[in-house]
Amino acid sequence: MLDQPIYTRALLPLTLTASVLILSTDCTVRDELPNAKDVAGPPPLAEEYLLDRAQHIEAIFYEEGRMRFRLLAQTVTRKETPTGLIIEFPEGFHLYLYYDTGGLAGFLTARYGVLLPDHQKMIARGHVVFLNDKGERLDTEELIADKQADKIYSYTHVRLRTADGVIEGEGFESDWLLKNYKIKQPRGTLRLPEYTLPSTAHHAKEQANP
């Protein structure tokens, strides 16, 4: 369960399951984000559903008293649609993931994002990049983060870069930090350990002394 984060300056309250997301208008956030012209994503949802809008926001999510996520965005809107509450990031976002110990565990960025609080899901679209603390990188055009199922997945083309090589595929499923993953229709290159063949003299000696 997510606890309520503490902020001294609140602009726009948003709900995510049992938590309350309080947004800060600290202007230093702007310097950490790409320019709006570089993050054009899919068209935003109809304005008729608009409840609130905020600019240059920072939001922190807590779980059992520990910071788990830190989100930065140029623009955030809250909309009540016929299918439920939608929290939209039409100009892109940066999301930092943290371990229980406070260390940085991963980073997710995209040109467009949507939070679906009623379903405990987040959808990232447009030049989606995910990095974990081992330096492994996932690139795709759409990534769905499902908190209830405790996994991330994609139905689109993916490219995963690890220390062992590069794998591409058409569909992907993993835990939040890419420790256990499945790639559909995989292809690519992997670095295999180097093995040294025994010398002829060594082989002859083993045959002479079975």
N, C-alpha and C positions, 0 to 999 in steps of 0.2 A: 504494500500500500504506500502511496506517495503522501508525504507530509506537506504542510504548507510552508513554502519558503518565506524567508524574512527579508523585506526590503523597506527602506525608509522613504523612498520616493516611488509611488505607484502611479502608473498611467492607465493601464488597461487590464482588468482581471479576466483571466481565461480559466476554464475548468478542464481538467484532464483526469478522468475517473474521480477519485476522491480528493485530488489535490486542487490547489488554487495556484495558478501561475501568475505571478506579479511581474510586470514589465518595467524596466528602468529606462529612462531616456538619456542615459549618459552619452554625451556626444563622442566620446573616444571610441565607441563601437564602430562608428562610420569608417575609421581608418583601418579596421580589421577586415573589411568586406570589399569585394570587387565592385567596380563601378556598375551602376544600374544598366547602362547600355550594353554591358558584357554578360548580363545574366537574364536575357529575355527567355522566358519559358512559355509553356502553354497559356492560352488566354485565361484570365481570371474568371471566377464564377460570377453570375449575374449580380449586378449591384442592388437589385431589388431585395436581396436577402441580407444586405449589409447591416450589421449591428454596431460595430466599432472598427476604427482604423488607427494604427499608430506607426510612427516612423523611427528608424534607428533604435531598435530594441535589443535588450539583453534579458534572457530569462533563465532561471536556474531551477531545476527539478530536484527535489529531495526524496529519498526513499529510506524510511526508518531512521531519519535524522542525518543521513549522509547524502552529500551531493553526488548525484549520478549523471546528470546531463547539464550542459551549459549551451544555450542556443543564442546565436546572433543572427539578426536579419535586418535588411534595409526597411522592409514594410511588412506589417502583419495585419490581417483583417479577420474579424470574427463574424460568421454568417450563419443564420438559422435557415436551413433549407428544408424542403419537405421530407428529406431522409435523415435529418438530424443536424446537430451543430458541426460546423466546419471551421477550422482555423487554418488560414491560408497564408502562404509566403510567396506572393506573386513575383518578387524580384530575387528570389534565391535565399539561401540560409547556410550557416555553418553550425554544425552540431558536434560538441565535444563530449565523449563518454569517459567516465571515471570508474576506477576500481573502488572497492570498499575502503581501501587504505588511502584514497585520495589521489593516487597516481593516474596519469592520463592513460586510458586504455585504447581509445580509438577516436577517429575523426571522420565525419560525414559531411559532404557538401553537395549542393545541386543548384540548378538554376530556377527550380520551382519546387514547392513542397506543400503538402496538405496534412494536417492532423485531423484524425477522426476520433474524438474522445469517446464516443459511445461504443466504438469497436476496439479501442486501445491500439490503433494503428497509425502509422505515418507513411505517406507515399512521397518519394523523392523522384523527380523527373528532370531530364535534360542535363547531360554531361554530369552524371552522378559519379562521385569518387568516394570510396571508403578506404581508409588506412587504419591498420592496427598497430600496436606498439612494437611489433616485430618488423615493421617496414613493409609488410605485404599490402598490395594495392589491388582493389577491385574497381573496374570501370564498367559502366553500363548506362543505359538510357532511362531505366526505371528500376527502382528498388523499393520494396515494401518491408517495413519493420513492424513486426507483430509482437507486441509486448506480452499478450496473453499466451501465445504459443511459444514465446521466448526464442524467436528466430527471425532471420531476414531472408528474403527470397526475391527472385526476379523471373519473369517469363520472357525476357528479351535477351539479346546478345550480350554476353559478358566476357570480360578479359581479366584473368587473375594473374598477377605477377608476384612470384615468391622467390626465395633464394635458390630454389631448385629449377626455376624456369618460368615459362609463360604458358598458360592454358586458356583456351577460348572455348565457348560453348553456347548453346541456345537454351538458357534456363539455368537457375542456380538456387541453392538452398543452403543455409549455414546457421550456426549459432551467431551471436552478436559480434564475436571477435575473430571469426574465420578460423577457429581452431578445428572444427569438424565441418566439412562442406561437401556438397555433391554438385557436380556440373553435368548437365545433360548434353549429349552429343559432343563430348570433349575432344579437343585436338590441340596440338601445340608441341613444344619442345621441353624436355626435362633434362637436367644435368644428373648423370649417374656417377656413382663413385668410381674412381680409377682403380683398376686391378692390374697388378704386375704378374705377367706369366713367369712361371719358374724356368730357370735356365736349363739347357739340355744336359749339362753336367749334373745338376741337382736331380733331374728326373732319372738319369742313368744310375746314380748312386742309390736312389730309392728302390729301383728295380733289382739292383745287386744285393741290397740288404732289406728284404721284405720284412 
